[in-house]
Amino acid sequence: MAKEGHKYIFVLGGVMSGVGKGVVTSSIGLLLQQKGYPVNLVKIDPYLNVDAGTMNPTEHGEVFVLRSGLETDQDMGNYERFLGRDLTAEDYMTSGMVYQSVINRERALGYHGKFVEAIPHVRDEIIERMEAAASYNGSRISVIEIGGTVGDFQNALFIEAARIMKIKHPDDVLFVMVSYLPVPGTIGEMKTKPTQSAVRELNSNGVQPDFLIARSTHTLDEKRKEKLAIWCNVRKEHVISAPDISSIYEAPLNFEKDKLGDMLLDALKLPEKRKASLAEWSRFVKAATNKKAPEISIAIVGKYFDTGDFVLSDAYLSVIEAIKFSAAKLGRHAKITWVNSKDLEKATTSLRDVRPTGRIGRSRGGTKATAVLGKFNGIIVPGGFGESGIEGKIKAIQFAREKKIPYFGLCYGMQLMVIEYARNVLKLKNAHTTEIQKNSQDPVVDVMLEQKKHLADNKYGGTMRLGSYPAYLKKGTMARAAYKKELVDERHRHRYEINSKYVKPLEAAGLVFSGTSPDGVLMEIAELPRSVHPFMLGTQFHPELQARPLAPHPLFTEFLRAAIAQKRKK
């Protein structure tokens, strides 16, 4: 149980989803942490999935894996990046988790034969989990994001749980609503009515917001602040403007200018321990948003792009952010372009630039499929699953190897890098992964032994090799030089591994397995020597999950250094 007097800040959404509750939650956490208060951030997802592991990335975005191995919503990644530290499994909750726990308790007679109902049993389970997260983390303040939008049937029980906590501890609970204020083009005026309606909807749940974060394309003016204050029953100074910004990492700086952190502490009756120290964060933001920085062109060759006329960049969110962090460190601006691996399987293809709206850029089509890759200073093949687009990725890897373009493969991107090398250098033309070709003549990539029973029993959720595992790095390799240490811990999410039967032949052909599990059985990093290729490296793990704004990941930084050198050569 949390200590008496523990403080809770609930962040809820109004009008529509996707307006930045996660960024607001992350920013509040950063500000309070910098002011000297131990903070834990909690994400509540109202879906019935027990975790995010089985969700399609084109519908939900990437799955963020915690150090513990729990597969979570991508907002947990933002939390870790803003706070600069690892979060725990206790900091994540879904309706599925809650109901599963209640049902398991009922089956074990934990309710002593009583009727088990949503109120109070499910609601109380939610409260227990929120208090347990605070206790486990030893924090002073919990910032809890309730997913979805006010009025959704799915999140009503979570709002009810928060309401009960407010009744029990009126001085210890605050509500922050993040709401959207549209500026219709045909009207040309910012409209407050949708937010007023959202607040009334929240009021109907017995909850009154203490703060409003007004998201919009424009800065909120004084007239509309006054209007929202009057009609939403919120103090005017507690209506905080949050206009569109070029980088989400600017948000805490803007909130600090508006003294949001101080006002939250005042409302919680907590003393201000110190002024938020954001100098280092400010330097990072300045570097990350420097439009005059020299450009470096990076292609991400993936397949999770089939969303109509829009690119779902969230499918590779952590990869994108990791590139940004290392680019900022090196004083560069990374121009990221999507290349659909399914297009590379065709005779010709086109490029799709990343745009702030996610809208697909105009086709530059008609070019021979792999030739488009020659435009880039570096190529990344991120993680993924399944057969779709796999041969296009292998084509991209072959192109990068033969043309000596810096290449970075992540998880599946490493496995396919090894398959490409086996096919075209070791001359094993039938080399493949048993994920795609179960009876492959040369299963260079094969399912882990302990995973075979899971697959046979159709157990897909939460059964992969998940979470943080150690790896030893060989001396004299690019990996060892990048990390500058022998032992590292990285996060995994996969079922398949490099088949140990092919390790020696691959090494004899020039491929270096520079990182292995401590017992030497599992291949964690594969690379080509610098004498052969400027940067050709793949990881079985996901290094992007541990990249932070103030602590960029060393492998991403070394990849971009190689890409910069490649551009200079051109």
Buried (B, 14 or more C-beta within 10 A) or exposed (E): EBEEEBBBBBBBBBBEEEBBBBBBBBBBBBBBBBBBBEBBBBBBBBBEBBBBBEBEBBEBBBBBBBBBBBBBBBBBBBBBBBBBEBBBBBBBBBBBBBBBBBEEBBEEEEBEEEEBEEEEBBBEBBBBBBBEBBBBBEBBBBBBBBBBBBBBEBBBBBBBBBBBBBEEBEEBBBBBBBBBBBEEEEEEEBBBEBBBBBBEBBBEBEBBBBBBBBBBEEEBEEEBBEBBBEBBEBEEEBBBBBEEBEBBBBBBBBBBEBBBBBBBBEBBEBEEEEEBEBEEBBEBBEBBBBEEBEEBBBBBBBBBBEBEEEBBBBBBBBBBBBBBBBBBBBEBBBBBBBBBBBBBBEEEBBBBBBEEEEEBBEEEEEBEBBEBBEBBBBBBBBBBBEEBBBBBBBBBBBBBBEBBBBBBBBBBBBBBBBBBBBBBBBEBEEBBBBBBBEEBEBBBBBBBEEBEEBEEEEEEBBBBBBBBBEBBBBEEBBBBBBBEEEEBEBBBBBBBBBBEEBBEBBEEBEBBBBBBBEEEEBBBBBBBBEEEBBBBBBBBBBBBBBBBBEEBBBBBBBBBBBBBEBBEEE
